[in-house]
Amino acid sequence: VLDAVWDLCLGSGCAACDRPGRLLCAGCAAALPTTAEVCFPTPCPPGLVPPTAVGPYDGALKRLVNAHKEEHQLALARCLGDLLAVSVTAHATSGPVALVPMPSRASVVRARGHDPLLRVARRAAGTLRAAGVPGRVHAALRASRAAADQAGLDAGARAANLAGSMGVRSGAARRLRRLTHGDPPARVLLVDDVVTTGATLREAQRALEEAGVTVAGAAVVAATRRRRDPSRA
Ligand SMILES: [Zn+2]
């Protein structure tokens, strides 16, 4: 009955496999990754902190990210947030974590009508706290100038496009610095839904480091597979 109600309300089926009924069917939910690993982009922006992801940006993960972001399937923030929490825990931290989401431009948030990453990050922080890891979201970054649309740009062009495009909100740097020197010290982790070239994460890292904030790593839901693994060729 519940499935039928969901179907009526949402007019949709499983966001990952189209099976009628729930927004995420039991089979797809059970098949979601439960571990994460470090996955540097290739090529990698010099000096990028280690990014972790639960899997490749492909298949069910790709469909879930896009259904949430572009099709306003907001209930998926729970599952994406839980996946992001898994990615965070791959940094093997039991102390406090400060999650810093990549900033969305105000115009993009207005156009979409929501800030999908912020919602996912908040869910992840809640899931971490429930698991005994003190986690909080710090929306410390802002897009200080409009970068062009990244789609279609290669790694070098993305980096050039983004250089200097982010700033740290006043007060946020001081708060984060205080947390990283606390007892126990917090680790600052950048969070995003997908890592592709790593240019966005690297720019965020640059902005925070210039503000005196030590960045320990990055956690994302999914990593774009950009070239065939040579060991499997
Ligand atoms: Zn499904």
Boltz pocket constraint, residues with backbone or C-beta under 6 A from the ligand:
constraints:
  - pocket:
      binder: B
      contacts: [[A, 14], [A, 15], [A, 16], [A, 17], [A, 18], [A, 19], [A, 24], [A, 25], [A, 26], [A, 27], [A, 28], [A, 29]]
      max_distance: 6.0
